Amino acid sequence: MAWTSTDPEDSRTIFACAIAHRQEKVAKFLCGNMVDQFYGTDPDGNNNLHLAAKLGPHFELDRVSGAALQLQSELRWFKSVEAIVPGFYNEQKNKDGETPYQVFVKEHKNLLKEAVEWMKRTAESSTVVAALIITIMFAAAFTVPGGNDQNTGFPIFLNKTALAQSFTVTPFKVFIASDAISLFTASGSVLMFLGILTSSYAYEDFLISLPTKLIFGLISLFISIATLTVAFCATLYVMLRDQRKEFIPITVLAGIPIMCFVLLQFPLLVEITALTLRPYIFDRKTATTQLVELLGDNIPILSFVVDVVIVMKDRLISYLKKQKRKVMDNLREFFNF
């Protein structure tokens, strides 16, 4: 469908309404088909960036669950519009003498308080769960199933005796590996949630920093709970390997905590991941490209690793080219001889 209006004022008015009411498709259409819709102000002296800084309609905010994600969505919209409007709009003031960012701060003051409380509650409750898992798995590492040999001190089921056939040794090793993974991932989850609790909770933190920490914290917590269940099932198999009637029902029941966590927390994890990794509205970059840039800007060590990989790749290609030349030269000499 082509844009047929010849009045520039119409396009500016529609574009301004789309910005104010968070109509993404309309704004993207006008942005791609018109060239002069960015300029102009309303009777109150608000430019398009002022309109983007105002609090969005409730029906748009309600589409996102959680105050923190709502604030992130508002920040993304503001940053998206900021990227396409003229640069002087950032400092332009309306009739109240406010810049767009000052309008954003004033309009989202209450939403920021709710977002901080939501983020703190989520981090605190998850930290308690992760701390309990750390305590349990740390103690389990020193109370292995079957006990220890009184002469050597090594776990009984670790030794290759007549009882330790392949079906017995494998579950014990699974228990050890699952216990270690659960302990380490729970520790990493605690560190992520502590990073959230000690954050300054500035507006910019809710754009990338806090959501990224929450994503990694929830993923680590999920892995920790899953491996905790695996370690429990492996222990049961070691102790009840000859009584499958008791082992199978208990193993099935052990999967209930994982299902509960998935049903309760996985939708939140998917939503916050989609919002965080989604490209800006008027940005043509793919989500993968933007993810690499965002992580590179916010995690210096990752940026360093990426640079090292690029350098190694270039050196490897150069080395392979040299080897190819040598092989070709040797072949020419051989056939000429």
MOUR-V975308 format. One record per residue. N is the residue number from 1. PSI is psi in degrees with one decimal (none if undefined). OMEGA is omega in degrees with one decimal (999 if undefined). D_CENTER is the distance of its C-alpha to the mean C-alpha in Angstrom with 1 decimal. Layout:
N:PSI:OMEGA:D_CENTER ; N:PSI:OMEGA:D_CENTER
This chain:
1:125.2:-177.5:36.8 ; 2:151.8:177.6:38.1 ; 3:124.8:-171.6:38.3 ; 4:-11.7:-177.5:42.0 ; 5:138.2:178.8:42.3 ; 6:-2.1:-178.6:44.3 ; 7:114.5:179.3:43.9 ; 8:-29.5:-179.1:41.2 ; 9:-33.7:177.5:41.2 ; 10:-45.2:-179.2:40.1 ; 11:-39.3:179.1:37.0 ; 12:-40.6:-179.3:36.1 ; 13:-44.7:180.0:36.7 ; 14:-40.9:179.0:34.6 ; 15:-40.2:178.5:31.8 ; 16:-40.8:177.4:31.9 ; 17:-39.3:178.3:31.9 ; 18:-38.5:178.0:28.9 ; 19:-45.7:-176.5:27.0 ; 20:-34.8:-176.0:28.2 ; 21:10.7:173.9:27.4 ; 22:40.8:178.6:24.0 ; 23:91.7:-171.4:25.5 ; 24:-46.9:-176.2:23.1 ; 25:-42.0:179.4:25.3 ; 26:-43.2:-179.4:28.4 ; 27:-40.8:179.7:27.1 ; 28:-37.4:179.0:25.8 ; 29:-47.8:-179.8:29.2 ; 30:-37.0:-179.9:31.1 ; 31:-32.3:-178.2:29.1 ; 32:-13.7:-174.1:29.8 ; 33:-14.4:-179.5:33.5 ; 34:158.7:-176.4:34.8 ; 35:-15.7:-173.5:35.3 ; 36:15.9:-176.0:36.7 ; 37:-10.5:-177.0:34.6 ; 38:-26.9:-170.6:32.6 ; 39:162.0:179.1:35.7 ; 40:158.0:179.0:37.7 ; 41:161.9:176.6:37.3 ; 42:177.7:-178.8:38.2 ; 43:-23.0:178.8:41.2 ; 44:6.2:178.7:39.2 ; 45:14.1:180.0:38.3 ; 46:127.7:172.0:34.6 ; 47:-175.8:-176.9:33.1 ; 48:-31.1:178.8:30.2 ; 49:-33.7:172.7:27.7 ; 50:-41.4:-179.8:29.4 ; 51:-38.3:177.4:29.0 ; 52:-24.4:-178.8:25.2 ; 53:-17.0:179.7:25.1 ; 54:155.8:-179.8:26.7 ; 55:132.3:-177.5:25.0 ; 56:163.7:178.1:24.3 ; 57:149.8:-176.9:26.3 ; 58:-35.0:-178.7:25.6 ; 59:-24.7:175.3:25.5 ; 60:-39.0:179.2:22.6 ; 61:-35.6:-177.0:20.7 ; 62:-13.6:177.6:21.4 ; 63:-17.7:-179.5:19.5 ; 64:132.5:-178.0:16.2 ; 65:133.3:176.8:16.1 ; 66:135.5:-178.0:15.8 ; 67:-35.1:-179.0:17.1 ; 68:-40.7:178.9:14.0 ; 69:-32.4:175.4:12.4 ; 70:-42.8:177.6:16.0 ; 71:-38.4:176.8:16.2 ; 72:-41.4:178.7:13.0 ; 73:-40.6:177.7:14.7 ; 74:-40.6:177.9:17.9 ; 75:-41.4:179.7:16.7 ; 76:-39.5:178.4:15.3 ; 77:-43.7:179.4:18.8 ; 78:-44.9:-179.9:20.6 ; 79:-34.2:179.2:19.0 ; 80:-45.0:178.8:19.7 ; 81:-37.5:179.9:23.3 ; 82:-29.9:-176.7:23.7 ; 83:-18.0:-174.9:23.0 ; 84:-18.1:-179.1:25.9 ; 85:161.8:177.6:28.5 ; 86:149.4:-174.9:31.1 ; 87:-32.4:-177.7:30.2 ; 88:-11.0:177.2:33.0 ; 89:-26.7:-178.4:31.4 ; 90:-32.9:-176.9:29.1 ; 91:-4.4:-179.9:32.3 ; 92:136.9:-177.1:34.5 ; 93:148.1:175.9:35.6 ; 94:-168.0:-178.2:36.7 ; 95:-21.7:176.9:39.9 ; 96:2.5:180.0:38.5 ; 97:28.4:-177.5:37.7 ; 98:137.1:173.0:33.9 ; 99:165.9:179.2:31.5 ; 100:-41.5:-178.8:28.5 ; 101:-37.0:177.0:26.1 ; 102:-36.9:176.0:28.7 ; 103:-41.4:179.3:28.7 ; 104:-45.3:-179.3:25.0 ; 105:-43.8:-178.6:25.2 ; 106:-41.7:-176.1:28.2 ; 107:-29.3:-173.8:26.9 ; 108:18.7:-178.3:23.6 ; 109:-47.4:-179.3:25.1 ; 110:-36.8:178.6:25.2 ; 111:-33.9:177.5:21.7 ; 112:-43.5:178.4:20.4 ; 113:-44.7:179.5:22.4 ; 114:-38.1:179.6:21.0 ; 115:-39.8:178.6:17.4 ; 116:-45.1:179.2:18.2 ; 117:-42.0:179.7:19.9 ; 118:-44.4:-178.6:17.2 ; 119:-39.7:179.9:14.6 ; 120:-43.4:179.5:17.3 ; 121:-44.5:179.9:18.4 ; 122:-43.8:-178.9:15.1 ; 123:-41.5:-178.4:14.7 ; 124:-46.0:-179.8:18.4 ; 125:-39.7:179.1:18.7 ; 126:-33.7:178.0:15.9 ; 127:-39.3:178.7:17.5 ; 128:-44.7:179.5:20.8 ; 129:-45.2:-179.4:19.8 ; 130:-37.8:179.1:18.3 ; 131:-38.2:176.4:21.4 ; 132:-40.5:178.7:23.7 ; 133:-41.3:178.1:22.2 ; 134:-45.5:-179.9:22.7 ; 135:-45.3:-177.5:26.3 ; 136:-47.7:-175.4:27.0 ; 137:-30.1:176.3:25.8 ; 138:-41.4:177.8:27.5 ; 139:-35.9:-179.2:30.7 ; 140:-28.4:-179.5:30.5 ; 141:-24.8:-178.4:30.4 ; 142:0.1:176.1:33.9 ; 143:64.6:-174.8:35.3 ; 144:153.6:179.6:34.9 ; 145:137.1:-179.6:36.5 ; 146:-15.6:179.4:40.2 ; 147:-173.6:-177.6:40.6 ; 148:153.9:175.3:41.7 ; 149:128.7:-177.3:45.0 ; 150:-23.6:-178.4:47.4 ; 151:-43.9:-175.3:48.9 ; 152:-25.8:-176.4:45.9 ; 153:-5.6:178.8:43.1 ; 154:153.7:176.8:40.8 ; 155:140.9:-175.8:39.3 ; 156:-44.4:-175.9:41.9 ; 157:-4.3:176.2:39.7 ; 158:-25.7:-179.0:38.5 ; 159:147.7:180.0:42.1 ; 160:76.0:177.4:43.5 ; 161:-173.8:-179.9:46.3 ; 162:-33.2:-179.7:47.9 ; 163:-24.6:-174.8:45.5 ; 164:67.5:174.9:42.5 ; 165:178.7:-175.4:42.5 ; 166:-33.9:-178.6:39.5 ; 167:-14.1:179.0:38.5 ; 168:-39.6:-178.8:38.5 ; 169:-42.3:-176.2:37.1 ; 170:-47.8:176.3:34.0 ; 171:-34.1:179.1:32.7 ; 172:-41.1:177.0:33.4 ; 173:-34.4:175.1:31.3 ; 174:-40.4:177.4:28.5 ; 175:-46.1:-179.0:28.9 ; 176:-46.4:-178.8:28.7 ; 177:-43.5:-179.8:25.6 ; 178:-39.4:178.2:23.8 ; 179:-44.7:-179.3:24.9 ; 180:-44.3:-179.9:23.6 ; 181:-43.8:179.7:20.2 ; 182:-41.6:180.0:19.9 ; 183:-45.5:-176.2:21.1 ; 184:-41.2:179.9:18.9 ; 185:-35.9:175.8:15.6 ; 186:-38.6:177.2:16.8 ; 187:-42.9:176.7:17.8 ; 188:-37.5:177.6:14.4 ; 189:-42.2:178.2:12.9 ; 190:-42.0:179.4:15.8 ; 191:-39.9:178.3:15.2 ; 192:-44.7:-179.4:11.7 ; 193:-32.5:173.7:13.2 ; 194:-35.2:174.8:16.2 ; 195:-33.9:176.0:14.4 ; 196:-44.4:-177.1:13.4 ; 197:-29.7:-178.9:17.1 ; 198:9.1:-179.2:18.6 ; 199:159.8:178.3:16.8 ; 200:-15.0:178.5:19.3 ; 201:42.5:171.3:17.6 ; 202:165.2:-179.0:18.7 ; 203:-42.9:-177.3:17.9 ; 204:-27.4:-179.3:16.0 ; 205:-29.3:-177.7:13.7 ; 206:-4.9:-179.9:12.3 ; 207:-48.8:-176.4:11.5 ; 208:-50.5:-169.2:8.8 ; 209:-59.7:-176.7:9.5 ; 210:-45.1:176.9:9.4 ; 211:-37.9:179.4:6.4 ; 212:-43.3:177.4:4.3 ; 213:-40.0:179.6:7.0 ; 214:-38.7:178.7:7.0 ; 215:-52.1:-178.6:3.9 ; 216:-34.6:177.8:5.8 ; 217:-43.9:179.8:8.9 ; 218:-39.6:178.0:9.0 ; 219:-43.6:178.6:8.6 ; 220:-39.7:179.3:11.2 ; 221:-39.8:178.2:13.2 ; 222:-45.1:178.2:13.5 ; 223:-39.6:-179.6:14.6 ; 224:-44.1:178.9:17.0 ; 225:-41.0:-179.7:18.5 ; 226:-45.6:-179.7:19.0 ; 227:-27.2:172.7:20.7 ; 228:-43.6:178.3:22.7 ; 229:-39.5:177.9:24.1 ; 230:-42.5:178.5:24.9 ; 231:-38.4:178.3:26.7 ; 232:-43.8:-179.8:28.6 ; 233:-38.5:178.1:29.7 ; 234:-39.0:177.6:30.7 ; 235:-41.6:178.1:32.8 ; 236:-40.2:-179.3:34.5 ; 237:-38.5:179.1:35.4 ; 238:-42.1:-175.4:36.9 ; 239:-31.2:-175.2:39.0 ; 240:38.5:-175.3:39.9 ; 241:-23.1:-178.9:40.1 ; 242:2.4:-177.6:43.5 ; 243:75.5:-175.3:42.8 ; 244:-23.5:179.4:40.4 ; 245:-34.8:177.7:41.5 ; 246:-29.2:-174.2:39.8 ; 247:-43.7:-174.7:36.8 ; 248:-49.5:179.6:35.5 ; 249:-38.4:179.9:35.4 ; 250:-37.7:178.4:33.6 ; 251:-40.2:177.8:31.0 ; 252:-43.1:179.0:30.4 ; 253:-28.6:-179.7:30.1 ; 254:-21.5:178.6:27.6 ; 255:-8.0:-179.2:25.1 ; 256:-44.8:178.7:25.2 ; 257:-37.6:178.7:22.7 ; 258:-43.6:179.1:20.1 ; 259:-39.8:178.6:21.0 ; 260:-43.7:179.4:20.9 ; 261:-41.9:179.6:17.4 ; 262:-45.5:-177.9:16.2 ; 263:-33.9:-175.2:18.3 ; 264:-39.4:-172.1:17.3 ; 265:-24.7:-175.7:13.6 ; 266:-41.0:176.4:12.3 ; 267:-39.3:176.8:13.0 ; 268:-42.2:179.8:11.1 ; 269:-42.2:179.4:7.9 ; 270:-42.5:-177.2:8.8 ; 271:-46.1:-178.1:9.8 ; 272:-32.7:176.5:7.0 ; 273:-41.8:179.9:4.8 ; 274:-40.4:179.9:8.2 ; 275:-38.1:-176.3:9.0 ; 276:-39.1:-176.0:6.5 ; 277:-6.8:-178.0:7.3 ; 278:134.5:177.9:10.7 ; 279:156.9:175.7:13.5 ; 280:153.9:-167.8:15.8 ; 281:-42.1:-178.1:18.5 ; 282:14.2:-178.9:21.3 ; 283:132.7:-178.5:19.5 ; 284:-2.1:-179.4:20.7 ; 285:150.9:177.3:18.1 ; 286:164.1:179.8:16.1 ; 287:-36.0:-179.8:12.3 ; 288:-44.3:179.1:12.4 ; 289:-44.1:-179.7:14.6 ; 290:-36.3:179.0:12.7 ; 291:-45.5:-180.0:9.5 ; 292:-42.1:179.7:12.0 ; 293:-42.8:-178.4:13.7 ; 294:-45.8:179.1:10.9 ; 295:-37.2:178.5:9.9 ; 296:-35.5:179.1:13.7 ; 297:-31.5:-173.9:14.6 ; 298:-17.6:178.8:12.4 ; 299:94.6:-175.6:12.8 ; 300:-39.1:-177.3:16.6 ; 301:-35.2:178.8:16.9 ; 302:-38.9:177.0:14.6 ; 303:-40.5:178.2:16.8 ; 304:-43.3:179.4:19.8 ; 305:-42.8:178.8:18.9 ; 306:-43.4:178.8:18.5 ; 307:-41.8:179.4:21.8 ; 308:-42.7:179.4:23.5 ; 309:-41.3:179.8:22.5 ; 310:-43.8:179.0:23.9 ; 311:-44.2:178.9:27.1 ; 312:-39.1:178.7:27.5 ; 313:-45.1:-180.0:27.2 ; 314:-41.4:179.3:29.8 ; 315:-37.8:178.7:32.1 ; 316:-42.5:178.6:31.9 ; 317:-42.3:178.4:32.8 ; 318:-42.0:179.6:35.6 ; 319:-43.2:180.0:36.9 ; 320:-36.6:178.1:36.9 ; 321:-41.3:177.8:38.8 ; 322:-44.3:178.4:41.4 ; 323:-36.2:178.9:41.8 ; 324:-41.7:178.7:42.3 ; 325:-42.4:179.3:45.0 ; 326:-43.9:179.3:46.7 ; 327:-43.2:-179.9:46.8 ; 328:-40.3:178.0:48.2 ; 329:-42.6:178.5:50.8 ; 330:-39.0:178.6:51.9 ; 331:-40.3:179.3:52.3 ; 332:-44.7:179.1:54.4 ; 333:-39.5:-178.9:56.6 ; 334:-46.8:-176.3:57.0 ; 335:-31.9:175.8:58.1 ; 336:-35.6:178.8:60.3 ; 337:none:999:62.0
